[in-house]
Amino acid sequence: MPKEISGGTAHKLSADLRKVLEADKAALEKWESLTPLSRNEWICWVEYPKQAKTRANHVERVISELKEGIRRPCCWLGCTHRTDKALSTTQKWIIEKRAKKP
C-alpha cells in the first residue's frame, strides 16, 4: 500500500498532483518537508486556474519549483478557502478587482 501523501489545512491533495508527487521521489521529500499551510497554498494554487492547460502547467511547476527549493507559490494571494483566518485586506482587494473584470 502506498504511503499517504500529506495535504493542506483546507485542501486535500488532488489526484493529478498526487500522481506527479508519487512519480518524483525528490519532489515528494520536499513536499513532505513543507508545513501544512505551505502545502495548502500549493494545492489551492493548482486548483485555482479555470483552464485545464493552465492547471496542468501549475501541477508540473509544483514539482520543478519544489526541487528548486521554492516552498510557496510565487505571487500567490494565498488561499481564500481557509476558515480559521479572516481574509486580509490585500486578498479582499484582489478578489474584488477580479470580480469586476468583464
C-alpha positions in Angstrom: 0.0 0.0 0.0 1.4 3.4 -1.0 2.3 5.9 1.8 -0.3 8.6 2.4 0.9 11.9 1.0 0.1 14.9 3.2 -2.5 17.5 2.2 -3.0 21.1 3.4 -5.0 22.8 6.0 -8.2 23.5 3.9 -7.5 21.4 0.8 -7.0 17.7 0.2 -4.4 16.6 -2.3 -5.9 16.3 -5.8 -5.4 13.2 -7.9 -3.3 14.9 -10.6 -0.9 16.5 -8.0 -0.7 13.2 -6.1 0.3 11.3 -9.3 3.2 13.6 -10.1 4.4 13.6 -6.5 4.3 9.8 -6.3 6.4 9.7 -9.5 9.1 12.0 -8.3 10.8 10.9 -5.0 12.9 14.1 -4.7 9.8 16.4 -5.1 7.8 14.2 -2.7 10.5 14.6 0.0 10.4 18.3 -0.4 6.6 18.3 -0.3 6.6 16.4 3.0 9.0 18.9 4.5 6.6 21.7 3.9 4.2 23.0 6.6 0.5 22.1 6.2 -0.1 25.8 5.3 2.5 25.8 2.6 1.1 22.6 1.1 -2.4 24.1 1.3 -1.2 27.1 -0.7 0.4 24.9 -3.4 -2.8 22.8 -3.6 -5.0 25.9 -3.9 -2.7 27.4 -6.5 -3.1 24.2 -8.6 -6.9 24.2 -8.2 -7.4 27.9 -8.9 -7.0 28.0 -12.7 -10.2 27.5 -14.8 -8.4 26.1 -17.9 -7.1 22.5 -17.8 -4.0 23.6 -19.7 -3.1 26.2 -17.0 -3.9 23.7 -14.2 -1.6 21.1 -15.8 1.2 23.7 -16.1 0.7 24.5 -12.4 0.9 20.9 -11.4 4.2 20.5 -13.3 5.6 23.7 -11.9 4.9 22.5 -8.3 7.4 19.6 -9.0 10.1 21.8 -10.6 9.8 24.6 -8.1 9.8 22.3 -5.1 13.1 20.7 -6.4 14.5 24.3 -6.8 13.8 24.9 -3.1 10.8 27.1 -3.5 8.5 26.5 -0.6 5.4 28.6 -1.6 3.9 29.6 -4.9 5.3 32.9 -6.0 3.0 35.9 -6.2 0.1 33.9 -4.8 -2.5 35.9 -3.0 -3.0 33.0 -0.6 -5.8 30.5 -0.1 -9.1 32.2 0.3 -10.7 28.9 1.5 -9.3 28.8 5.0 -12.0 29.1 7.6 -9.6 29.5 10.5 -8.5 33.0 9.4 -10.2 36.1 8.0 -9.2 37.3 4.6 -6.5 40.0 4.6 -7.2 43.5 3.1 -5.0 42.6 0.1 -6.9 39.4 -0.5 -10.2 41.2 -0.4 -8.9 43.9 -2.8 -7.7 41.3 -5.3 -10.9 39.3 -5.2 -13.0 42.4 -5.6 -10.8 43.5 -8.6 -11.1 40.1 -10.3 -14.9 40.2 -9.8 -15.2 43.4 -11.7 -13.4 42.1 -14.8 -15.6 41.8 -17.8 
